[in-house]
Amino acid sequence: MEVYFTIDKTAVAEFKDRGSKFLAYAFPVKSPEEVKECMAEVKKEHPKATHHCYAYRLGTAGLQFRASDDGEPSGSAGKPILGQIDSKQITDVLIVVVRYFGGSLLGVPGLINAYKMSAAMVLQLIPVIQKNIEAKYHLSFDYTIMNDVMMAVKQNNCTVISQELQLFCEMVIGVPKSNEELCLLRLKDIYGLQVQPQKA
């Protein structure tokens, strides 16, 4: 079974150090566009915060990532946040830590610790879940074979990502990688069903 680990809920945690307040937000995300939306949401909620530092990792292999210090000393915010994401071995997650400056300078070691602790605290609030790695396929078929298609999708533990059900139907499904070959054989056995890999 090919799997990856992620979160499926949002959470917020608060950490204080020498007068500075750190609010950590965790979001499940699937794309850079979703990251931008979540960042805009946090900035709208905290327009007067001195810094909005963040890190994210995306994709089932976790190959797409970014860490931002947002004006804090280099490596003092984004990297410690990303380090907490990596310590849990999770992906498709964004952590934003909002800082309200309280007057006392924390220094680089203090900042590293504060951002690390904030990210760790918010991740403790959300259970890590396991998901199957799926390949996406586009199905097109006549409405008359809908029952056969839906039965095959269900029996092979596929997930319906999107669907448009008219006289002529279209559907995008996620097929578990561990079951991909057998599932495709079964789908292609259905007369009149067209199956194509979904383009990225």
N, C-alpha and C positions, 0 to 999 in steps of 0.2 A: 504494500500500500504506500503510494507516494503522498506524503502529507506536508503541511507547513503549519506554523503556529502564529496566532494573531489574537486580536481582541475584537469584540463585537458590540461594546458599549462605550459611552463617553463617561468621563469622570473628572472631578476637579479636587485638588488638594492644596492646602496652605502651609507654608513654611516661613518662619520668622527668624531673622538673625541680626542682632545689634541694630534694631530699628527698621531694617529693610524688610519688606514683605514680598514674598514670592508666591504667586498663584500658578499652579501647574495644571494644565488641561491636557487630557489624552483623548484622541479621536481615532476611530477606525477610518481609514481612507484607502482608496483604490487607485488614485491618479493624482498627478500634479495639479489638475484643475480642482479636485476636492481639497487638496492642501491649501490652495489659494482661497477657496471659499471659507474654510475654517479659520485661516489667518485673518481674513477680513472681519469675520464674526467676532473674534477675540479682540481685535484692534478697535472695533466699534464699541465693544463693551468696556474697554479700558483705554480710552483715548489719552488719558493723562499719565499713564504709566511711563517710566523712563526708558524701559527696554521691553521688547517682545522677542525673546530668543526662542529658537526652536530647532528640532531635528526630526527627520522622518526617514523611514525605510519602506520601500515599495516592491511589490512583485513576489511571486512565490519563492523565488531564489534569493530575494532580498538584495538584488544587485543595484537597485536605484535608490540613492540616499543623498541627503544633504544635511548640513549642520550650519546654523547661522548664529553669530554672536551679537548681532544687531547693536553694534557700538560698544559692547563690553570688550575688555582686553582679549586679544586673539587667543582662541582655544580655551577660554574660561567659562563658556556657557554652552554653545552648541555641541562640542565634543563630549562634555560630561553627560549631556542629555542623551546623545546618541549611544554613549557607553551603556546607559541603563536599558535602552531598547535592545542593544546587542546582548547584554547580560541575561535577558529573558529569552533570547533567540527567537524574537518575534518580528513580523513584517506587516506591511499594510497598516502602519501606525504612525501618527503624528503626535508629538508632545510639544506644546507651547508653554514656556514659562514667562510669566509677566512679572516684572520687577518694579516695585515702588520703593524709591531710594529713601532711607530713613535718617541720613545725616552722618552715620559712622562709616568710614571707609573699611571695606572688608579685605582689600588686597586680593591679588590673584588666587592664592590658595583658598581664601575664604569664599570667593566667588565660585570657584570650581566645586567646593564642598556644598555650597548652597544650591547650585543648579543640579548637582548630582542628587542631593537629598530630596529636592522638590520632585524631580522626575521619578525617583524610586518610590516616594510616597504615593504619587498618583497611580503608579502601576500596581501598587499593592491593593488598590481598591477594585481592580478589575480582574476577573479570572481569565487566564490564558486559555484559549480554545484551539482545538485541532481541526483543520479543514483538509479535505482531499484536494490534491492538485488536479485541476480539470483542464481538458482541451475543449475549445469552443467549436461548435458546428452549427451551420445554417441549414435548416430543413425547409423544404417547400413541397407542398402537397395539396391535393384536392380535399375539400371538406368531407367528402364521403368516406375517407379513410382515417378521419380524426381519431376514432376509438382505438384503432390498431396502433397508430403513432403514439398516443398517450400511454397505452399499455406498455409498449416497448420502452418508452422513456422512464416510466415508473419502475418497471422490472429491472432495469439496468442502473438504478440509483442515479439517474441523471437529474440535473437541476434545470428548470426552465428559466432562462435569463430574460427573454423577451418573446412576445408572441403577438401576431396579428391574425385574427381568425375571421376570415371572410369566406366567400365561396372558394377562393384560392387562399390557402393559409401559408404563413411564414412564421418560423420559430427559430430562436437561437437557444441552444442547449449547452450545458456544461457536462462533459463526459469524464468520469473519474479516469485518470491516466492508467490506474491499475486494471481497469476493465475496458479500456478503449477498443482493443482489437475485436473482442467478442461482441461488444455493443454495436460497433459499426457493421459487423456481419449481420446481426439481427435487424438493424434498421434498414440495411440495403436489401434484405429479404422481402420487405413490404413493397408490394407492387404499386408503382406510381409515386413513390417517395424519392425525392432528390436530396442527397446529403453532400454538403460541401464544407471544407474547413472554413471557419470564420476568419476573415481577414482582420488584422489588427487595426 
